[in-house]
Amino acid sequence: MAMRPSPIVALNRAIAIAQSEGPERGLDEIEKIADRDRLATYPFHFAALGELEFRRGRSEIAREHFRAAVAQARNPMERRLFEKRISAC
């Protein structure tokens, strides 16, 4: 973040924090991302939200995030990955 701050770097940081400190903490960090609106077309933003909500046991919210990720998917592989996560929810 110190070398090349960006919303995507901040998202990756939030995911790493979630891995070590839990999904709630990761979601808090995602909420704090500056210029988060720049992630509106980035499918992995929605996928991260979906994964963290799924880990919190909030399957319906997770499904909605994964559906948003499918809508933003840039290729068939991404789409399949997100559709599998929807099924897992």
C-alpha positions as CSV (number, residue, x, y, z in Angstrom):
1,M,0.0,0.0,0.0
2,A,2.9,2.4,0.7
3,M,4.5,1.8,-2.6
4,R,1.5,1.7,-5.0
5,P,-1.8,2.5,-3.3
6,S,-4.9,1.6,-5.2
7,P,-8.3,0.1,-4.5
8,I,-7.2,-3.3,-5.8
9,V,-4.2,-3.3,-3.6
10,A,-6.4,-2.3,-0.7
11,L,-8.8,-5.1,-1.5
12,N,-6.0,-7.6,-1.6
13,R,-4.9,-6.3,1.8
14,A,-8.4,-6.7,3.2
15,I,-8.5,-10.3,2.0
16,A,-5.2,-11.0,3.7
17,I,-6.5,-9.5,6.9
18,A,-9.7,-11.6,6.6
19,Q,-7.5,-14.7,6.3
20,S,-5.7,-14.0,9.5
21,E,-8.3,-12.2,11.6
22,G,-11.6,-13.4,10.3
23,P,-14.3,-12.4,7.8
24,E,-15.8,-9.6,9.8
25,R,-12.4,-7.8,10.0
26,G,-11.9,-8.3,6.3
27,L,-15.4,-6.8,5.5
28,D,-14.5,-3.8,7.8
29,E,-11.4,-3.2,5.8
30,I,-13.2,-3.4,2.5
31,E,-15.7,-0.8,3.8
32,K,-12.7,1.5,4.5
33,I,-11.2,1.4,1.0
34,A,-10.8,4.8,-0.5
35,D,-12.2,5.2,-4.0
36,R,-14.1,2.0,-3.5
37,D,-16.5,3.1,-6.3
38,R,-13.6,2.3,-8.7
39,L,-14.1,-1.4,-7.8
40,A,-17.7,-1.3,-9.2
41,T,-16.7,-3.1,-12.3
42,Y,-14.0,-5.4,-10.8
43,P,-15.6,-8.9,-10.4
44,F,-13.2,-9.9,-7.6
45,H,-14.5,-7.1,-5.4
46,F,-17.9,-8.8,-5.4
47,A,-16.4,-12.2,-5.1
48,A,-14.4,-11.2,-2.0
49,L,-17.6,-9.8,-0.5
50,G,-19.4,-13.0,-1.3
51,E,-16.7,-15.2,0.1
52,L,-16.5,-13.3,3.4
53,E,-20.3,-13.2,3.8
54,F,-20.4,-17.0,3.1
55,R,-17.8,-17.5,5.8
56,R,-20.0,-15.5,8.2
57,G,-22.8,-17.9,7.4
58,R,-24.8,-15.3,5.4
59,S,-25.4,-17.5,2.3
60,E,-28.2,-15.4,0.7
61,I,-26.1,-12.2,0.9
62,A,-23.1,-14.1,-0.4
63,R,-25.1,-15.4,-3.4
64,E,-26.1,-11.9,-4.3
65,H,-22.4,-10.8,-4.3
66,F,-21.4,-13.8,-6.4
67,R,-24.2,-13.0,-8.8
68,A,-22.8,-9.4,-9.1
69,A,-19.4,-11.0,-9.8
70,V,-20.9,-13.1,-12.6
71,A,-22.4,-10.0,-14.1
72,Q,-18.9,-8.4,-14.1
73,A,-17.0,-11.5,-15.1
74,R,-14.5,-10.8,-17.9
75,N,-14.2,-14.3,-19.3
76,P,-15.9,-17.7,-19.2
77,M,-13.5,-19.1,-16.6
78,E,-14.3,-16.3,-14.2
79,R,-18.0,-16.8,-14.8
80,R,-17.7,-20.5,-14.1
81,L,-15.7,-19.9,-10.9
82,F,-18.4,-17.5,-9.6
83,E,-21.2,-19.7,-10.6
84,K,-19.6,-22.6,-8.6
85,R,-19.5,-20.3,-5.6
86,I,-23.2,-19.5,-6.0
87,S,-23.9,-23.2,-6.0
88,A,-21.8,-23.6,-2.9
89,C,-23.9,-21.0,-1.1
